[in-house]
Amino acid sequence: MADRPQLLLRLPRDLKVWLAAQSEENASSQNSEVIRAIRERMARNAEHETNP
């Protein structure tokens, strides 16, 4: 895992609570949920750029 840079992320309390609930609901880590959310946003942006 040495090739994966780490990021300290400060979240508002409500977002942290939502993230914890999502990770439990999806049986995944909170880190995985953050990655999933960012990748979904990246995909939406890429789609928007190709279909303006």
CHARMM-style PDB file with segment names, atoms N, HN, CA, C and O in Angstrom:
ATOM      1  N   MET     1       0.803  -1.186   0.000  1.00  0.00      PROA
ATOM      2  CA  MET     1       0.000   0.000   0.000  1.00  0.00      PROA
ATOM      3  C   MET     1       0.856   1.264   0.000  1.00  0.00      PROA
ATOM      4  O   MET     1       0.320   2.370   0.066  1.00  0.00      PROA
ATOM      5  N   ALA     2       2.154   1.117  -0.071  1.00  0.00      PROA
ATOM      6  HN  ALA     2       2.590   0.218  -0.125  1.00  0.00      PROA
ATOM      7  CA  ALA     2       3.055   2.259  -0.050  1.00  0.00      PROA
ATOM      8  C   ALA     2       2.864   3.161  -1.260  1.00  0.00      PROA
ATOM      9  O   ALA     2       3.200   4.344  -1.204  1.00  0.00      PROA
ATOM     10  N   ASP     3       2.331   2.626  -2.351  1.00  0.00      PROA
ATOM     11  HN  ASP     3       2.058   1.666  -2.396  1.00  0.00      PROA
ATOM     12  CA  ASP     3       2.143   3.432  -3.557  1.00  0.00      PROA
ATOM     13  C   ASP     3       0.835   4.221  -3.540  1.00  0.00      PROA
ATOM     14  O   ASP     3       0.539   4.936  -4.497  1.00  0.00      PROA
ATOM     15  N   ARG     4       0.053   4.105  -2.473  1.00  0.00      PROA
ATOM     16  HN  ARG     4       0.294   3.525  -1.695  1.00  0.00      PROA
ATOM     17  CA  ARG     4      -1.212   4.834  -2.372  1.00  0.00      PROA
ATOM     18  C   ARG     4      -1.054   6.003  -1.406  1.00  0.00      PROA
ATOM     19  O   ARG     4      -0.925   5.802  -0.198  1.00  0.00      PROA
ATOM     20  N   PRO     5      -1.064   7.216  -1.932  1.00  0.00      PROA
ATOM     21  CA  PRO     5      -0.920   8.360  -1.046  1.00  0.00      PROA
ATOM     22  C   PRO     5      -2.112   8.472  -0.093  1.00  0.00      PROA
ATOM     23  O   PRO     5      -3.247   8.158  -0.453  1.00  0.00      PROA
ATOM     24  N   GLN     6      -1.833   8.919   1.112  1.00  0.00      PROA
ATOM     25  HN  GLN     6      -0.911   9.174   1.405  1.00  0.00      PROA
ATOM     26  CA  GLN     6      -2.889   9.085   2.097  1.00  0.00      PROA
ATOM     27  C   GLN     6      -3.360  10.525   2.107  1.00  0.00      PROA
ATOM     28  O   GLN     6      -2.636  11.440   1.712  1.00  0.00      PROA
ATOM     29  N   LEU     7      -4.597  10.709   2.568  1.00  0.00      PROA
ATOM     30  HN  LEU     7      -5.185   9.966   2.888  1.00  0.00      PROA
ATOM     31  CA  LEU     7      -5.199  12.029   2.641  1.00  0.00      PROA
ATOM     32  C   LEU     7      -5.933  12.157   3.962  1.00  0.00      PROA
ATOM     33  O   LEU     7      -6.768  11.317   4.298  1.00  0.00      PROA
ATOM     34  N   LEU     8      -5.630  13.188   4.701  1.00  0.00      PROA
ATOM     35  HN  LEU     8      -4.951  13.871   4.428  1.00  0.00      PROA
ATOM     36  CA  LEU     8      -6.376  13.481   5.913  1.00  0.00      PROA
ATOM     37  C   LEU     8      -7.600  14.266   5.477  1.00  0.00      PROA
ATOM     38  O   LEU     8      -7.477  15.294   4.811  1.00  0.00      PROA
ATOM     39  N   LEU     9      -8.770  13.791   5.844  1.00  0.00      PROA
ATOM     40  HN  LEU     9      -8.870  12.956   6.385  1.00  0.00      PROA
ATOM     41  CA  LEU     9     -10.007  14.409   5.393  1.00  0.00      PROA
ATOM     42  C   LEU     9     -10.860  14.778   6.590  1.00  0.00      PROA
ATOM     43  O   LEU     9     -11.215  13.918   7.396  1.00  0.00      PROA
ATOM     44  N   ARG    10     -11.187  16.049   6.707  1.00  0.00      PROA
ATOM     45  HN  ARG    10     -10.899  16.748   6.052  1.00  0.00      PROA
ATOM     46  CA  ARG    10     -12.061  16.515   7.785  1.00  0.00      PROA
ATOM     47  C   ARG    10     -13.449  16.697   7.209  1.00  0.00      PROA
ATOM     48  O   ARG    10     -13.630  17.384   6.204  1.00  0.00      PROA
ATOM     49  N   LEU    11     -14.435  16.074   7.857  1.00  0.00      PROA
ATOM     50  HN  LEU    11     -14.288  15.516   8.673  1.00  0.00      PROA
ATOM     51  CA  LEU    11     -15.813  16.123   7.376  1.00  0.00      PROA
ATOM     52  C   LEU    11     -16.719  16.790   8.396  1.00  0.00      PROA
ATOM     53  O   LEU    11     -16.484  16.688   9.600  1.00  0.00      PROA
ATOM     54  N   PRO    12     -17.756  17.472   7.919  1.00  0.00      PROA
ATOM     55  CA  PRO    12     -18.766  17.952   8.854  1.00  0.00      PROA
ATOM     56  C   PRO    12     -19.445  16.750   9.514  1.00  0.00      PROA
ATOM     57  O   PRO    12     -19.528  15.674   8.922  1.00  0.00      PROA
ATOM     58  N   ARG    13     -19.921  16.937  10.720  1.00  0.00      PROA
ATOM     59  HN  ARG    13     -19.853  17.812  11.201  1.00  0.00      PROA
ATOM     60  CA  ARG    13     -20.498  15.838  11.494  1.00  0.00      PROA
ATOM     61  C   ARG    13     -21.616  15.108  10.745  1.00  0.00      PROA
ATOM     62  O   ARG    13     -21.667  13.878  10.755  1.00  0.00      PROA
ATOM     63  N   ASP    14     -22.513  15.862  10.094  1.00  0.00      PROA
ATOM     64  HN  ASP    14     -22.471  16.861  10.087  1.00  0.00      PROA
ATOM     65  CA  ASP    14     -23.630  15.222   9.393  1.00  0.00      PROA
ATOM     66  C   ASP    14     -23.150  14.347   8.243  1.00  0.00      PROA
ATOM     67  O   ASP    14     -23.728  13.294   7.977  1.00  0.00      PROA
ATOM     68  N   LEU    15     -22.105  14.777   7.567  1.00  0.00      PROA
ATOM     69  HN  LEU    15     -21.635  15.633   7.782  1.00  0.00      PROA
ATOM     70  CA  LEU    15     -21.558  13.978   6.475  1.00  0.00      PROA
ATOM     71  C   LEU    15     -20.891  12.712   7.000  1.00  0.00      PROA
ATOM     72  O   LEU    15     -20.998  11.649   6.389  1.00  0.00      PROA
ATOM     73  N   LYS    16     -20.211  12.827   8.121  1.00  0.00      PROA
ATOM     74  HN  LYS    16     -20.124  13.691   8.618  1.00  0.00      PROA
ATOM     75  CA  LYS    16     -19.569  11.661   8.742  1.00  0.00      PROA
ATOM     76  C   LYS    16     -20.600  10.630   9.166  1.00  0.00      PROA
ATOM     77  O   LYS    16     -20.400   9.430   8.980  1.00  0.00      PROA
ATOM     78  N   VAL    17     -21.708  11.101   9.737  1.00  0.00      PROA
ATOM     79  HN  VAL    17     -21.870  12.076   9.888  1.00  0.00      PROA
ATOM     80  CA  VAL    17     -22.792  10.192  10.143  1.00  0.00      PROA
ATOM     81  C   VAL    17     -23.374   9.494   8.913  1.00  0.00      PROA
ATOM     82  O   VAL    17     -23.608   8.286   8.934  1.00  0.00      PROA
ATOM     83  N   TRP    18     -23.608  10.258   7.843  1.00  0.00      PROA
ATOM     84  HN  TRP    18     -23.418  11.240   7.826  1.00  0.00      PROA
ATOM     85  CA  TRP    18     -24.157   9.684   6.615  1.00  0.00      PROA
ATOM     86  C   TRP    18     -23.180   8.661   6.030  1.00  0.00      PROA
ATOM     87  O   TRP    18     -23.587   7.584   5.594  1.00  0.00      PROA
ATOM     88  N   LEU    19     -21.900   9.004   6.025  1.00  0.00      PROA
ATOM     89  HN  LEU    19     -21.570   9.879   6.379  1.00  0.00      PROA
ATOM     90  CA  LEU    19     -20.872   8.103   5.489  1.00  0.00      PROA
ATOM     91  C   LEU    19     -20.819   6.800   6.275  1.00  0.00      PROA
ATOM     92  O   LEU    19     -20.705   5.724   5.687  1.00  0.00      PROA
ATOM     93  N   ALA    20     -20.899   6.886   7.582  1.00  0.00      PROA
ATOM     94  HN  ALA    20     -20.991   7.759   8.060  1.00  0.00      PROA
ATOM     95  CA  ALA    20     -20.883   5.684   8.424  1.00  0.00      PROA
ATOM     96  C   ALA    20     -22.105   4.808   8.127  1.00  0.00      PROA
ATOM     97  O   ALA    20     -21.995   3.584   8.058  1.00  0.00      PROA
ATOM     98  N   ALA    21     -23.256   5.437   7.955  1.00  0.00      PROA
ATOM     99  HN  ALA    21     -23.345   6.432   8.012  1.00  0.00      PROA
ATOM    100  CA  ALA    21     -24.477   4.675   7.645  1.00  0.00      PROA
ATOM    101  C   ALA    21     -24.368   3.999   6.281  1.00  0.00      PROA
ATOM    102  O   ALA    21     -24.763   2.844   6.125  1.00  0.00      PROA
ATOM    103  N   GLN    22     -23.837   4.715   5.300  1.00  0.00      PROA
ATOM    104  HN  GLN    22     -23.516   5.653   5.427  1.00  0.00      PROA
ATOM    105  CA  GLN    22     -23.677   4.137   3.966  1.00  0.00      PROA
ATOM    106  C   GLN    22     -22.715   2.954   3.983  1.00  0.00      PROA
ATOM    107  O   GLN    22     -22.959   1.940   3.330  1.00  0.00      PROA
ATOM    108  N   SER    23     -21.638   3.087   4.721  1.00  0.00      PROA
ATOM    109  HN  SER    23     -21.440   3.911   5.251  1.00  0.00      PROA
ATOM    110  CA  SER    23     -20.664   1.996   4.751  1.00  0.00      PROA
ATOM    111  C   SER    23     -21.249   0.761   5.426  1.00  0.00      PROA
ATOM    112  O   SER    23     -20.980  -0.366   5.011  1.00  0.00      PROA
ATOM    113  N   GLU    24     -22.044   0.976   6.462  1.00  0.00      PROA
ATOM    114  HN  GLU    24     -22.262   1.891   6.800  1.00  0.00      PROA
ATOM    115  CA  GLU    24     -22.687  -0.168   7.113  1.00  0.00      PROA
ATOM    116  C   GLU    24     -23.726  -0.804   6.187  1.00  0.00      PROA
ATOM    117  O   GLU    24     -23.801  -2.028   6.074  1.00  0.00      PROA
ATOM    118  N   GLU    25     -24.522   0.034   5.531  1.00  0.00      PROA
ATOM    119  HN  GLU    25     -24.461   1.028   5.624  1.00  0.00      PROA
ATOM    120  CA  GLU    25     -25.562  -0.469   4.621  1.00  0.00      PROA
ATOM    121  C   GLU    25     -24.967  -1.266   3.472  1.00  0.00      PROA
ATOM    122  O   GLU    25     -25.553  -2.254   3.030  1.00  0.00      PROA
ATOM    123  N   ASN    26     -23.806  -0.842   2.986  1.00  0.00      PROA
ATOM    124  HN  ASN    26     -23.329  -0.039   3.344  1.00  0.00      PROA
ATOM    125  CA  ASN    26     -23.174  -1.497   1.846  1.00  0.00      PROA
ATOM    126  C   ASN    26     -22.092  -2.503   2.250  1.00  0.00      PROA
ATOM    127  O   ASN    26     -21.393  -3.047   1.395  1.00  0.00      PROA
ATOM    128  N   ALA    27     -21.961  -2.744   3.548  1.00  0.00      PROA
ATOM    129  HN  ALA    27     -22.529  -2.302   4.242  1.00  0.00      PROA
ATOM    130  CA  ALA    27     -20.945  -3.675   4.070  1.00  0.00      PROA
ATOM    131  C   ALA    27     -19.569  -3.367   3.496  1.00  0.00      PROA
ATOM    132  O   ALA    27     -18.863  -4.255   3.019  1.00  0.00      PROA
ATOM    133  N   SER    28     -19.206  -2.092   3.554  1.00  0.00      PROA
ATOM    134  HN  SER    28     -19.780  -1.371   3.942  1.00  0.00      PROA
ATOM    135  CA  SER    28     -17.909  -1.676   3.049  1.00  0.00      PROA
ATOM    136  C   SER    28     -17.286  -0.687   4.031  1.00  0.00      PROA
ATOM    137  O   SER    28     -17.922  -0.275   5.002  1.00  0.00      PROA
ATOM    138  N   SER    29     -16.058  -0.319   3.771  1.00  0.00      PROA
ATOM    139  HN  SER    29     -15.542  -0.654   2.982  1.00  0.00      PROA
ATOM    140  CA  SER    29     -15.389   0.645   4.642  1.00  0.00      PROA
ATOM    141  C   SER    29     -15.816   2.065   4.274  1.00  0.00      PROA
ATOM    142  O   SER    29     -16.320   2.319   3.180  1.00  0.00      PROA
ATOM    143  N   GLN    30     -15.605   2.962   5.198  1.00  0.00      PROA
ATOM    144  HN  GLN    30     -15.195   2.756   6.087  1.00  0.00      PROA
ATOM    145  CA  GLN    30     -15.899   4.362   4.916  1.00  0.00      PROA
ATOM    146  C   GLN    30     -14.977   4.864   3.806  1.00  0.00      PROA
ATOM    147  O   GLN    30     -15.394   5.668   2.972  1.00  0.00      PROA
ATOM    148  N   ASN    31     -13.750   4.404   3.790  1.00  0.00      PROA
ATOM    149  HN  ASN    31     -13.411   3.751   4.467  1.00  0.00      PROA
ATOM    150  CA  ASN    31     -12.825   4.765   2.721  1.00  0.00      PROA
ATOM    151  C   ASN    31     -13.385   4.344   1.358  1.00  0.00      PROA
ATOM    152  O   ASN    31     -13.333   5.112   0.397  1.00  0.00      PROA
ATOM    153  N   SER    32     -13.914   3.136   1.280  1.00  0.00      PROA
ATOM    154  HN  SER    32     -13.957   2.512   2.060  1.00  0.00      PROA
ATOM    155  CA  SER    32     -14.496   2.653   0.022  1.00  0.00      PROA
ATOM    156  C   SER    32     -15.683   3.505  -0.409  1.00  0.00      PROA
ATOM    157  O   SER    32     -15.884   3.750  -1.599  1.00  0.00      PROA
ATOM    158  N   GLU    33     -16.460   3.951   0.560  1.00  0.00      PROA
ATOM    159  HN  GLU    33     -16.296   3.752   1.526  1.00  0.00      PROA
ATOM    160  CA  GLU    33     -17.614   4.797   0.235  1.00  0.00      PROA
ATOM    161  C   GLU    33     -17.174   6.156  -0.296  1.00  0.00      PROA
ATOM    162  O   GLU    33     -17.796   6.694  -1.212  1.00  0.00      PROA
ATOM    163  N   VAL    34     -16.120   6.706   0.264  1.00  0.00      PROA
ATOM    164  HN  VAL    34     -15.615   6.269   1.008  1.00  0.00      PROA
ATOM    165  CA  VAL    34     -15.592   7.978  -0.242  1.00  0.00      PROA
ATOM    166  C   VAL    34     -15.095   7.797  -1.671  1.00  0.00      PROA
ATOM    167  O   VAL    34     -15.384   8.620  -2.539  1.00  0.00      PROA
ATOM    168  N   ILE    35     -14.354   6.731  -1.916  1.00  0.00      PROA
ATOM    169  HN  ILE    35     -14.120   6.062  -1.210  1.00  0.00      PROA
ATOM    170  CA  ILE    35     -13.851   6.453  -3.263  1.00  0.00      PROA
ATOM    171  C   ILE    35     -15.010   6.260  -4.235  1.00  0.00      PROA
ATOM    172  O   ILE    35     -14.976   6.781  -5.350  1.00  0.00      PROA
ATOM    173  N   ARG    36     -16.032   5.517  -3.821  1.00  0.00      PROA
ATOM    174  HN  ARG    36     -16.059   5.094  -2.915  1.00  0.00      PROA
ATOM    175  CA  ARG    36     -17.197   5.287  -4.683  1.00  0.00      PROA
ATOM    176  C   ARG    36     -17.872   6.609  -5.045  1.00  0.00      PROA
ATOM    177  O   ARG    36     -18.230   6.826  -6.203  1.00  0.00      PROA
ATOM    178  N   ALA    37     -18.048   7.488  -4.067  1.00  0.00      PROA
ATOM    179  HN  ALA    37     -17.758   7.312  -3.126  1.00  0.00      PROA
ATOM    180  CA  ALA    37     -18.704   8.779  -4.309  1.00  0.00      PROA
ATOM    181  C   ALA    37     -17.891   9.637  -5.282  1.00  0.00      PROA
ATOM    182  O   ALA    37     -18.449  10.276  -6.174  1.00  0.00      PROA
ATOM    183  N   ILE    38     -16.581   9.643  -5.101  1.00  0.00      PROA
ATOM    184  HN  ILE    38     -16.128   9.124  -4.376  1.00  0.00      PROA
ATOM    185  CA  ILE    38     -15.729  10.445  -5.985  1.00  0.00      PROA
ATOM    186  C   ILE    38     -15.743   9.882  -7.395  1.00  0.00      PROA
ATOM    187  O   ILE    38     -15.820  10.633  -8.367  1.00  0.00      PROA
ATOM    188  N   ARG    39     -15.669   8.559  -7.511  1.00  0.00      PROA
ATOM    189  HN  ARG    39     -15.607   7.949  -6.721  1.00  0.00      PROA
ATOM    190  CA  ARG    39     -15.687   7.947  -8.855  1.00  0.00      PROA
ATOM    191  C   ARG    39     -17.031   8.193  -9.558  1.00  0.00      PROA
ATOM    192  O   ARG    39     -17.059   8.424 -10.767  1.00  0.00      PROA
ATOM    193  N   GLU    40     -18.134   8.144  -8.816  1.00  0.00      PROA
ATOM    194  HN  GLU    40     -18.111   7.956  -7.834  1.00  0.00      PROA
ATOM    195  CA  GLU    40     -19.445   8.442  -9.413  1.00  0.00      PROA
ATOM    196  C   GLU    40     -19.475   9.875  -9.927  1.00  0.00      PROA
ATOM    197  O   GLU    40     -19.982  10.137 -11.018  1.00  0.00      PROA
ATOM    198  N   ARG    41     -18.933  10.804  -9.141  1.00  0.00      PROA
ATOM    199  HN  ARG    41     -18.521  10.592  -8.255  1.00  0.00      PROA
ATOM    200  CA  ARG    41     -18.885  12.206  -9.561  1.00  0.00      PROA
ATOM    201  C   ARG    41     -18.012  12.367 -10.790  1.00  0.00      PROA
ATOM    202  O   ARG    41     -18.359  13.115 -11.704  1.00  0.00      PROA
ATOM    203  N   MET    42     -16.879  11.672 -10.826  1.00  0.00      PROA
ATOM    204  HN  MET    42     -16.596  11.064 -10.084  1.00  0.00      PROA
ATOM    205  CA  MET    42     -15.990  11.727 -11.984  1.00  0.00      PROA
ATOM    206  C   MET    42     -16.708  11.219 -13.231  1.00  0.00      PROA
ATOM    207  O   MET    42     -16.572  11.805 -14.305  1.00  0.00      PROA
ATOM    208  N   ALA    43     -17.465  10.143 -13.098  1.00  0.00      PROA
ATOM    209  HN  ALA    43     -17.576   9.667 -12.226  1.00  0.00      PROA
ATOM    210  CA  ALA    43     -18.190   9.576 -14.234  1.00  0.00      PROA
ATOM    211  C   ALA    43     -19.262  10.550 -14.732  1.00  0.00      PROA
ATOM    212  O   ALA    43     -19.433  10.714 -15.940  1.00  0.00      PROA
ATOM    213  N   ARG    44     -19.983  11.195 -13.814  1.00  0.00      PROA
ATOM    214  HN  ARG    44     -19.844  11.061 -12.833  1.00  0.00      PROA
ATOM    215  CA  ARG    44     -21.002  12.177 -14.212  1.00  0.00      PROA
ATOM    216  C   ARG    44     -20.358  13.344 -14.943  1.00  0.00      PROA
ATOM    217  O   ARG    44     -20.885  13.815 -15.951  1.00  0.00      PROA
ATOM    218  N   ASN    45     -19.222  13.814 -14.441  1.00  0.00      PROA
ATOM    219  HN  ASN    45     -18.794  13.431 -13.622  1.00  0.00      PROA
ATOM    220  CA  ASN    45     -18.532  14.929 -15.095  1.00  0.00      PROA
ATOM    221  C   ASN    45     -18.050  14.535 -16.478  1.00  0.00      PROA
ATOM    222  O   ASN    45     -18.170  15.317 -17.421  1.00  0.00      PROA
ATOM    223  N   ALA    46     -17.503  13.328 -16.612  1.00  0.00      PROA
ATOM    224  HN  ALA    46     -17.405  12.693 -15.846  1.00  0.00      PROA
ATOM    225  CA  ALA    46     -17.022  12.863 -17.910  1.00  0.00      PROA
ATOM    226  C   ALA    46     -18.185  12.741 -18.890  1.00  0.00      PROA
ATOM    227  O   ALA    46     -18.056  13.098 -20.061  1.00  0.00      PROA
ATOM    228  N   GLU    47     -19.315  12.240 -18.409  1.00  0.00      PROA
ATOM    229  HN  GLU    47     -19.420  11.950 -17.458  1.00  0.00      PROA
ATOM    230  CA  GLU    47     -20.503  12.113 -19.257  1.00  0.00      PROA
ATOM    231  C   GLU    47     -20.998  13.481 -19.709  1.00  0.00      PROA
ATOM    232  O   GLU    47     -21.375  13.670 -20.866  1.00  0.00      PROA
ATOM    233  N   HSD    48     -20.991  14.420 -18.790  1.00  0.00      PROA
ATOM    234  HN  HSD    48     -20.684  14.267 -17.850  1.00  0.00      PROA
ATOM    235  CA  HSD    48     -21.442  15.782 -19.101  1.00  0.00      PROA
ATOM    236  C   HSD    48     -20.516  16.437 -20.133  1.00  0.00      PROA
ATOM    237  O   HSD    48     -20.978  17.174 -21.004  1.00  0.00      PROA
ATOM    238  N   GLU    49     -19.217  16.170 -20.034  1.00  0.00      PROA
ATOM    239  HN  GLU    49     -18.841  15.571 -19.326  1.00  0.00      PROA
ATOM    240  CA  GLU    49     -18.260  16.737 -20.975  1.00  0.00      PROA
ATOM    241  C   GLU    49     -18.429  16.172 -22.376  1.00  0.00      PROA
ATOM    242  O   GLU    49     -18.180  16.869 -23.359  1.00  0.00      PROA
ATOM    243  N   THR    50     -18.853  14.911 -22.478  1.00  0.00      PROA
ATOM    244  HN  THR    50     -19.056  14.345 -21.679  1.00  0.00      PROA
ATOM    245  CA  THR    50     -19.025  14.301 -23.800  1.00  0.00      PROA
ATOM    246  C   THR    50     -20.423  14.535 -24.360  1.00  0.00      PROA
ATOM    247  O   THR    50     -20.629  14.417 -25.568  1.00  0.00      PROA
ATOM    248  N   ASN    51     -21.387  14.864 -23.502  1.00  0.00      PROA
ATOM    249  HN  ASN    51     -21.220  14.959 -22.521  1.00  0.00      PROA
ATOM    250  CA  ASN    51     -22.774  15.120 -23.927  1.00  0.00      PROA
ATOM    251  C   ASN    51     -23.266  16.450 -23.339  1.00  0.00      PROA
ATOM    252  O   ASN    51     -24.141  16.460 -22.473  1.00  0.00      PROA
ATOM    253  N   PRO    52     -22.702  17.576 -23.812  1.00  0.00      PROA
ATOM    254  CA  PRO    52     -23.102  18.860 -23.199  1.00  0.00      PROA
ATOM    255  C   PRO    52     -24.516  19.273 -23.433  1.00  0.00      PROA
ATOM    256  OT1 PRO    52     -24.937  20.328 -22.960  1.00  0.00      PROA
TER     257      PRO     52
END
